Amino acid sequence: MKKSFVGSQGKRVGKYYTDIDDIRLYIPKFKTNLTYSLFNSENNLIKNRKGDFYNSLINVEDMESKDVYKSKYESFLDTDDEVHIVNNNTHNTKKILFIKDSFAKPVAGYMSLNFKETRLLDLRYFKGNTYDYIKKYNPDIVVMLYNPSSIKNEDMFNFDY
């Protein structure tokens, strides 16, 4: 998508003082069927989409918006609230949990193609006990994936609210 958004630095200075960024989105060429569910910090379901990779994991309205100030980055898996992705095309039963910041959203989205269930948990917004959550969910793999700038944020490592 050529010249589609200004990015976080461009939002600060305006579209007349920065280049408008292109975005390249990689869509699987094979058939996908995913269910995407977004939960708020009170664990209420606030968004649910089902379909192929593009129509389930991408907020299509935001991604295709002509507004250069609309974040294309945030259109991938929406916000940093708790996300559940179910891969309806796999026969395996493997589950993965990402404890993450926004940096992990693209990685987790593409990794969801390899697991029956993928969950994303951002400890800045999750107000439960992380250990209890992990025991209840019982994932096969737990991945902590943070942007290096998040290391200084103590909330990213508070596992037992």
C-alpha positions in Angstrom: 0.0 0.0 0.0 1.8 3.0 -1.3 1.8 6.3 0.7 -0.7 5.0 3.1 0.2 6.4 6.6 2.5 8.8 8.4 3.6 6.6 11.3 4.1 7.7 14.9 6.9 10.3 14.1 4.8 11.7 11.3 1.8 12.1 13.5 3.9 14.4 15.8 5.0 16.7 13.0 2.2 16.4 10.4 2.0 15.0 6.9 3.6 18.1 5.4 6.8 17.7 7.3 7.4 14.0 6.8 7.3 11.3 4.2 4.2 9.3 4.0 5.1 5.7 4.6 4.3 2.6 2.5 3.1 -0.5 4.2 3.8 -4.1 2.9 1.4 -6.7 4.3 2.2 -10.4 3.7 -0.9 -12.5 3.3 -0.6 -16.3 3.2 -1.2 -17.8 -0.2 -2.7 -21.0 1.2 -6.2 -21.3 2.6 -6.7 -19.9 6.1 -9.6 -19.9 8.5 -9.2 -18.1 11.8 -11.4 -16.9 14.6 -10.1 -13.7 16.2 -11.5 -12.6 19.6 -10.6 -9.4 21.5 -11.2 -9.0 25.2 -11.1 -5.9 27.4 -9.3 -5.7 30.7 -12.6 -6.9 32.4 -12.4 -10.1 30.3 -15.5 -9.1 28.3 -15.5 -10.0 24.6 -15.5 -6.7 22.6 -14.7 -7.9 19.1 -15.0 -11.1 17.2 -14.1 -11.8 13.5 -13.9 -15.1 11.6 -12.5 -15.7 8.1 -9.3 -15.8 6.2 -6.0 -14.3 7.5 -6.7 -10.8 6.2 -10.4 -10.6 7.2 -9.9 -12.0 10.7 -6.6 -10.6 12.0 -6.7 -7.3 10.2 -9.0 -4.4 11.0 -9.8 -4.0 7.3 -11.6 -0.7 7.7 -8.5 0.9 9.3 -6.0 -0.8 7.0 -7.8 0.4 3.8 -8.6 3.8 5.2 -7.4 6.7 3.0 -6.7 8.8 6.2 -2.9 8.9 6.5 -3.2 9.5 10.2 -5.1 6.1 10.7 -2.5 3.7 12.2 -2.0 0.8 9.8 0.3 -0.8 12.4 -2.5 -1.0 14.9 -4.9 -2.4 12.4 -3.0 -5.7 12.8 -4.7 -7.4 15.8 -6.2 -4.1 16.9 -5.2 -3.0 20.4 -3.0 -4.4 23.1 -5.9 -6.0 25.0 -6.1 -9.8 25.4 -6.4 -11.6 22.1 -7.4 -15.2 21.3 -6.9 -16.7 17.8 -8.2 -20.1 16.9 -6.9 -21.7 13.8 -9.9 -23.6 12.3 -7.8 -25.3 9.6 -5.3 -27.3 11.8 -5.7 -30.7 13.2 -3.0 -30.2 15.9 -4.0 -29.2 19.4 -0.9 -27.1 20.3 -1.4 -23.8 22.1 0.9 -20.9 22.4 0.8 -17.8 24.8 2.6 -14.6 24.0 3.3 -12.3 27.0 4.1 -9.2 25.0 3.9 -5.6 24.1 2.7 -4.3 20.7 6.0 -5.3 19.2 4.9 -9.0 19.2 1.6 -8.6 17.4 2.8 -9.3 13.9 4.9 -12.3 15.0 2.0 -13.7 17.0 -0.4 -13.2 14.1 1.8 -15.2 11.7 2.7 -17.8 14.3 -1.0 -18.4 14.8 -1.0 -20.3 11.5 1.0 -23.1 13.2 -1.1 -23.6 16.4 -4.7 -24.5 17.2 -4.9 -21.6 19.6 -2.8 -18.5 20.1 -3.3 -16.0 22.9 -1.7 -12.6 23.5 -1.4 -11.1 26.9 -0.1 -7.6 27.6 0.8 -7.3 31.3 0.3 -3.5 31.2 -3.4 -4.1 30.7 -4.0 -7.5 32.2 -5.1 -7.2 35.8 -5.2 -10.9 36.8 -2.6 -13.2 38.1 -0.3 -14.3 35.3 0.7 -17.6 36.9 -3.0 -18.5 37.4 -3.8 -17.6 33.8 -1.0 -19.8 32.5 -2.0 -22.7 34.7 -5.7 -22.4 33.6 -4.9 -22.0 29.8 -2.1 -24.6 29.9 -0.2 -23.6 26.8 2.4 -25.8 25.2 4.7 -22.8 24.7 5.0 -19.5 26.5 6.9 -16.7 24.6 7.9 -13.4 26.2 8.4 -11.0 23.4 9.1 -7.3 24.1 10.5 -4.3 22.2 13.8 -3.5 23.9 12.3 -0.1 25.1 9.8 -2.0 27.2 12.4 -3.6 29.4 12.5 -0.5 31.6 8.7 -0.8 32.3 8.2 -2.7 35.5 4.5 -3.5 34.6 5.9 -5.8 31.8 7.3 -8.1 34.5 4.5 -8.0 37.2 3.2 -11.5 37.0 1.0 -11.6 40.1 -1.3 -8.6 40.5 
